[in-house]
Amino acid sequence: MKQSNIYSLALGIAGISLLAALFFLSQGNQANAGPLLILFFTTLAIGVRGTKTFKAFSYTIWIFTAVTASMFYPQYFTSIGDFQLKLMIVPLLQIIMFGMGSQMSFEDFTGVIKMPKGVFIGVGAHYVIMPLVAFGIAHIFSFPPEIAAGIILIGTVPSGLASNVMSYLAHANLALAVTIGAISTLISPFVTPLLMQWLGGQYIQVDFWHMMLDILNMIILPIVAGFIFNLFSKNEASQKSKFIQLIGYFIVILLTNLVYIKSSGSDINGFLSAIGKSLFWFYILPMITAIVLRKLVKGDDQWMGRVLSMISMVGIAVIITIITAAGRDSLLKVGLLLIITSLLHNLAGYILGYGVSWVAGMPEKDRRTVAFEVGMQNGGLASGLALQMGKIATVGLAPAIFGPLMNVTGSALASWWRSRPPAEDTLSDINKN
């Protein structure tokens, strides 16, 4: 059978499965509707791969497949024997952040010097618009306190990992997108706890230092490990540059463990033990691994990126699935309203981000970039923080919903903009001809 026929068959099965599922749901027969909805999303994810327009949505549909399965059969996604699957969230997030860091270098931060206006507006708009919109939504719709705190939490985290991809697809300024994302992530250990304490503190108790430590451990240290891996795997930097960067990364690890002392009240022995573990996992091990792999794998610099990209995609899907299963009962109570408000939050980020950059007189490519960087959040970090609070089934719900939604809206917006190249690109093409 030709590949095109397989895609067509999959779409046909998807259509039939959806109609059958809707019939059983109308009859109140959820036992039969569940497997049919899972079959619908599975075959739809396969079928859209054969269409140029909707191919980019395949991964997001797979996430909906997993979420549907966890809603109908949560018992399979909460534990395996005595092992609680939610314990996988933080390690998976750290692997994803390591993957992000391993594909970056110090050069990604030069955009601050080259494009200071765009970076300032992008980062500033992100940390002003999304938290305030989230607070407004939580207040207006009168969600239960912990659900409301989750909405505010997703509004206070740095920009999402997918925003760079969307900027690339939309003919936006990719260099600006990378820099805004990197800067918003690097300052998140300070900004996110501060905003969460200020806006979310009235809904739940927020420990500033503990949240800062969680962000440093889940985001910053894995990214530092990725930087070190990149530094030694590519081996392109001068010895002087390597030395300066390694000193900087050591200082980051040292500061993280000083925060640990402040957060836990540990003594000097606890500090020395913690910094020893951090140096091994996030400093020495990435260095050794990079050197060994560079000698074993010669000539192929892309394989690590492909592997980590796949792990990141699977990891995000697993995190969302686990959170959905854990919060299924709460989600059934506020699910539809939470979906609507998450959509409002996401779309407000795109619109206001674009609007602020338009008022600031930025070119079209930069406006598109700021729109994505403001509207797309790091749901994985928000989920990890909810887990560390011990409230994954309530505070973690908004991040679990926001993640898939922003991928759908972001892909749609990127596709629409892709068919409408910025005026500056069009003029450039004309001048070349």
N, C-alpha and C positions, 0 to 999 in steps of 0.2 A: 504494500500500500504506500502511495506517495505521501510525503510528509505533509503536504498541503491538505490532503484528504483526511489525515489524522487530526489536524487542527479543526477542520470543518466538522468531523464526527464528534470531537470533544465539545464544540460549541452546541451541536445539536443535543447531545446528552445533557449538557448544562441547562438548556432551555426546558427540556422535558422534566428534569429533576426539580427545577424551580417551580414549575406549575404543579407537580405532584406534591411538593413540600407545602406550597401555599394552600392546597386543597386540604391536606391533613391538619395544618394549623387552624384552618377555618372550622374544622370539626373538633378541635381541641385535642387532637391526637399527636402529642409531642414526641411520643416514642418512635413513630414512623417518620415524622417530619425531620428529626435530628439527622439521621444518616443521609437523607435526601439533600438536606441543605449542605452537609459536608461534601457530598458528591457534586453538588452544583458548583461550589467554590473551587473544588479540585479540578474539575473538567474545564471550568471557565479560565482558571489560571493557565492551564495547558493550551486551551483554544486561542486565547488572545496573543500567544506567542507567534501565531501565524498572521497577525495583522500589524501593519506598520504603525498605525495610529495608536493602538492600545497596548503594544508590546511592552512598553515601559511600566504598565500597571500590573504585570504578572506577579512581581514580588509582593506588592501590596495585597493582591488577591490571595496569595498563599498565606499571608498573615491573617486575613479574614477567615481562611479555612481553619487555621489553628485556633483562632479565637472562638469560632463556632463550635469546634470540637470540645474546647474547654468549658464552654457554656452548657453544653448538653451532657458532657461526661467529665465533670470537674474532678472526680475521684482519681482519675488517671494522671492528673497534672498537678497534684498537691504533694504527693509523697510516693516514694518507692520503698516499700517495707517501712523501716523506721527512719529513713532518710527524707527530710523535708526538702522538696525541690526549690523552695524559695531561697535556700542557702546557696544556690547556684548563681543568683542574680549579681552579687558583687563581683565574684571572680569573672563572670562573663563580661561585665561592664569593664573591668580592668583589662581584659584581653582586647576588647574593642578599642579602648583608649590607647593601649600599647600599639595596636595596628595603626591608629591614626598618627601617633608620634613617629613610628618607624617610616612613614611615608612623607615626613616633613623634615625640614632642616632650619637652621638659623636664618636662612635667606627668606623664609616665609614671613618674617617679621620686618623685613625692610620696607614693606608697604606703609608702615607707620611714617617713615621718612618721606617716601615718594608720594603718598596720598593721605596726608594728615587730616584734611577736611573730611574726606569720605569715611575714614576710620573713626574719627571722633563722632560724626553724625550717626554712623551705623551702630557703634557700640552704645552711644548715649541713648539713641532712640530705642534700642533693644531693651535696655534696662530701665527705661522710663515707661514706654508704651505698654509692654506686655504685663509687667506687675500691676500697673494701675487699672488696665482693662480687666485683668483677672480679679482684682479686689472688687471692682464695680460689679462684675458678674456674680461673684460669690455673695455680695451684699444684696443685690437686687432680687436674686432668685431664692434667697433664704434656704440654701442647702444646709443639711446637718453639719455641725462644726468641723468634723474631720474631713468630710467631702469638700467643704469650702476651702479648708486648708490645703487640700490636694490641688485645687484649681489655682490657688495663689502660688503654690510650690512650682507648678509647671510654668507659671509666669515669671518666676524669678531665676530660673536656671539659664545657662548660656545657650547660644544658638545651636541648632541641631546639626548632626553630622551630614544629613542629606542636603543641606542648603547649598553646599559647594557643587554637588552634582546638578541640582536644579539651576544654579547660576550658569553652569557650563552649557546645559541644554537650552537655556533661554537666551543665549548670546549676550549674557551679562558680563560684568567685569570679574572674572574668576580670581585674579590676583587680589582684588579688593575683598572678595568673599572669603578667601583663605585667611587674610589678615584680620578681618573683623571677627571671624570665628575663633581664630587663635587667641586674639586679645580678650574677647569676651570669656573664653574658657579660662585663661590664665588669671583673670581678676575675679573669677567666680568664687574662690574660697573666701574672699572678703565681702563681695557684693551680695551674693545669694543669701548667706546667713543674716546679713544686716537687713535686707529687704524682707526676708521671711519673718524675722523677729518683729519688724515694724508693722507689716501688713497682716501677717498670719498669726501673730502672737495673741490676738484676741480670740482666736478659734482653738488653738492648741498651744501647749507649752513648747517653746523653742529654745534650745540650748545653743547659744551662738558659737562657743568654742568647740563643742562636740560636733556641730554641723560643719564647721570649718575643717576640722580634722577629717571627717568623713569625706568631704570633697577632695581634700589633699590626697587621701589614700586611694580614692576611687578614680580620680581624674588626673591630678597633677603628677603624682609619682609614676603611674604607668606611662604617661606621655613622656616624662623624663627618661624612663627606661627605653622607650621607643626612639627618642632622640639619640641616646647613647648607642643603641643598636645600629641606627642609620649611620652614625658617625664612623663606626668601625667596620660596618659591612661594605659601605661604598669606598671608604678609605681615601676620600678625595680632599679632605681638609688638610691644611698645613699643620705641622707639629705645634706651632704657636697657637693656632686656632683651636686645635684639639685641647691643648692645655687650658686655655681660657674657658672653653665650654665646660670641660670636666670640673673645673673649680666652681663655675656657676651652678652646675647640677648638684655638686656636693653641698653647696650652700642651701639649695632648695630642700634637700633631704634633711639637713641640719635644722632648718627653720620648721619643717614639718614635725620633727620630733620635739622641738621646743613647744609647739602647739599641743603636742601629746601630753607633755608635762603639765601645761596649763589646764588642759581638759580633764585629765585623770587624777591630777594631784600626785603623780608618781615621784619617787625619790631618784637619786642619782643612779642607783643600780638599775632601776627600771628604764631610765633614759638611755643608759649605755646598752642595755639589752635590746631596746627598741631600735636604736640607731644602727646597731650591728645587723639586725635582721633587715632593715630597710636598705642598708648599703649592699648587702648580699643580693637581695631580690631585685632591686631597682637600679643598681650601679655596676656591681661586679659581674653578675650573671649575664645581663644583656651584652656586656663587653666581650666576655668569653664566648658566648654563643655566636655573636656576629663574626668573630675572628675564625672560629671553627667552621661555620657555614660558608664563609668566604673561600676557605681553602677547599672545602668539599664540593661546592657548587660553583663552577667557574663559567663565566660568560653569560649566565642567565640572571640578570638583575631584576626580572619582573616576577619571578615565581613567588617570592615572599609576599608581594603585593596582592597577587591573585588569591593565595591561600588565606591571607588575613582578611581580604575583602569577603570571601565566602564565609569565613568564621564569623565576621561581623554581622552579615546578613542573617545567618542562622541564629546567632546569639540574640539579636534584637527580637526576632520572632519568638524565641524561647522565653525571653524575659516577659514579653507581652502576654504570652499564653499562660505562664505561671501566675502572673498578677490577676488575669481575668478569672482563672479558676479559683484563686484565693478569695477574690472579692465578688464572686458570682451572686451571692444573696443580696448584697448591697446594690450591686449593679441592676438587679431585677427591679429594685424599688425606685431607683433614680436614673436608670439607664438612658431612657429616651431624652429626658431633659438634660442629662449630662452630655450626651452626644450633640444636642443642639447648641448648648452653651460652649462646648469645646470648639464646635465649628465657628461660632461667632467670634470666639477668642482668636482663633487661627486667622480667619478672614480679616478681622480688625487689624491684626499685625501686618498683613500684606498691604492693606489699603493705607493705613496710617504711616507705615514705613515708606511706602512709595510717595505719599503726600508730603511728608517732612522733607525728603530728599528733593522733591520737586520745588517746594518753597525755597529750599536752600540753593536752588539754581544748579543742581548737579546734572550731568548729562544722562541720557536715557539708560545707557548701560549700567551706570552707577545706581540709578533709581531702582532698576530691577534687582540689582544685588542687595541693596538695603531692604527691599521688600521681603526677599527670602530670608535674609539674616535676622530680621525682626520677627517675622511670622513663624519661623520654624525653630522649635525648642529641642533641647537635649532631654528627651523623655526618659532615656536610660538612666541618666543621673538622677532625675526626679524620682524614678522608681527605686533606685538604690537608697536614696535618702529616706524615702518612705519606709523601706525595709529596716533601715538602721533605727528609725523611730519606733519600730515595732507596730506599725500601722499600715502594712502593705495592703490589707483588704479594704481600707477606707481612703486614707490619704493617697494610696497608690493607684486608685481607680482613674482619676483624671489623666495622669500621665499615660496610663495604658490605653485610654481612648484617644488622647491627643496624637499619639505616635502614628497609628495607621491613618487617621484622618488627615494629618498634615502631609503624609506621603501621597494621598489621593489628590488633595487640592494642589499641592506643590507640583505634582506631575502634570496635572491639567493646566495649571498656569504656565508652566515651563513649555509645554507643547504649544499652547496658544501664542506665547511670545516668540517661540522658535519660528513660527510661520510668519512672523512680523519682525524682521531684523531691525535693529535700531537705526535711526536716520544716519548716525555717524558711520555705521558700517556700510550703508548703501552709498554714501558719498565717497567713502574710501574705495569701494569697488569701482565707482564711476571714474575716479581719478586714475586708478590703475589702468583702466581701459583707455 
